[in-house]
């Protein structure tokens, strides 16, 4: 009886090893098929994230100093702070969010009467502008291209000026 149990144990062990090998082999084949196939690139005109938060301040210099001293916010050469994060769907992609106080009344927010402006990161800015025009959205300027991306400004339904940014990378 002891020999029978030993043989059954060995057969069970060998069967499970063979099953594990097959599962591993199947998983590797699926991975190789996934890696070798090229998934289509999404070019749908849309917002993909927040690119910046800008707000009015009575004294931007003091505001920046307060945030640096109390919250450790580092201010860069452009007078803003950049926060980086990874894209969950594309982990190699690093996105940055700009934060900057502007002097109260700065005309950069015009024609909005609000004390803030949000910058949205977008893909296919040209397609998005066409879609917005078709939907009757007020486009404030033409798309401007820089080394770090393309920008355009719009007004939302509440009268908020919105900055759309398609990063260069």
N, C-alpha and C positions, 0 to 999 in steps of 0.2 A: 504494500500500500504506500509505503514511504517513497519507493521508486516511482510509482505512478504519479504521486503528487509532485515530485521533483521534475518529472518529464512534463507534466501539465504546466508547471510554473515556467520551465524553460521555453516551451512552445508559446505560452502567453507572452513572455518577455520578448521572444524573437518576433512574434506577430506585431507587438506594439512598436518595436524598433523599426520594422518594415513600414508600418503605417505612418510613423513619425517621419521617416525618410521620404515617403511619397508625399506627405503633406508639405514638408519643407521644399521638396522639389517643385510641387505645384505652386506654392507661394512664390518661389523664386521665378518660375516661368511667368506668373501673373505680373510680378514686379518688373521683369524685363520687358514684357509686352507694354506695360504702362509707361516705363521709362523711354522705350524706343518710339512710342507713338507721340505725335505732336498734337497737343490739344489746341483747339482754335483759340485765338486771342480775342478777348472780348473788347469790342470797339464801340459798344453802346454809349451814346452820349449821356453821361450822368455824373453825379457827384460821387466821389469815392472816399471822401473824408473831410475833416476840418484842416484847413491849411494855416489859419491864423485867427487870432482874436485881438481886435484893436479897439481901444476905448479912449474917451476923453478924460483928461486930468487937468486940474487947475495948475499943477506944477509937475510936469512929467519927470524932470530931473529928480525931485524929492521922492516921487512915487517909485521910480526905479531904484533909488538908494534904499528906500524902506523895504521893498521886496528883496533886494540883495541882502540887506542886513538881517532881516527877520525870517525870510523864507529861503534864503540861499539861491535866489534866482540870479543867474549870471547874465550880464548884459553884454552883447557882442558889439562889434564895430559899427553896426547900423543902428544902434540904440534900441535894439529889440532883444528878445531872448528866444532861443530855439530849443524846442523839446522834441526829441527823436523817439520814434517807436517803430516796431516791425509790423509789416502787413501780415495778418494772420493767414491769408490765402497764399501769399507769396513771401515766405520767411526771409528770402534774400533781399527783399525790398525794404529799405529804411525810409520812413516818412518823417518829415519835420513839420512841426506846428510853430508858427511865429506868434509871439506875444509882444505887444507894444502899446504903451500909453502915448497918446497924442495930446498936444496943447489944446485945451478947450477952445472950440470955435475954428479949429483947423479946417480949411475947405476941402481936405482930402475926403471927408465924409459927405460932402455936398453932392446932390441936393437933399440928402436925408437930413432930417432935424433930430435924429437920434444921437445918443452919446456913445454908440458902439458901431462897429462894422465887423462882420464875420467874413473870413476868406474861406471858400470851399475849394478843396482839391477836386479836380474833375479830370475825366478822360474824354478825348475827342471834343475839344472846345469848339471847333468849327461846327461840328454836327449839333452840339448843344445850343450854340447861338442860333442856328437855323431853326431848331425846334422851338426855342423861346420866341423867336420872331413870329413863327406860325401861330403860337399861342397868345400873341398880343402883349408879350412882356416888354417893358421899356428897357432898351439896350442903351446905355449911356455913352459908350465910346466904341471905337473899333478895337479889334484884338491887337494887343501890343506884344511883340516878341522880344525876349531878352535871353541872355545866356542861360539863365536859371528857369526859364519857362515862358508861357504865354498867359496874358491877363486880359480880362474884360470886366466891366462893371455893369450891373443891372439894378433895377429896383424891384423889390418884392411887392406883394399885394398890400402890405402894411406901411409902405413908404420907407422901408429899410434899404439902404444901399448895400449891395452884396458884391463882393469881389470873387470872381471865378479865376482859378489858377490851374493851368495844366503844367506840371513840373516837366523840365527838360529831360530828366532821367527816369 
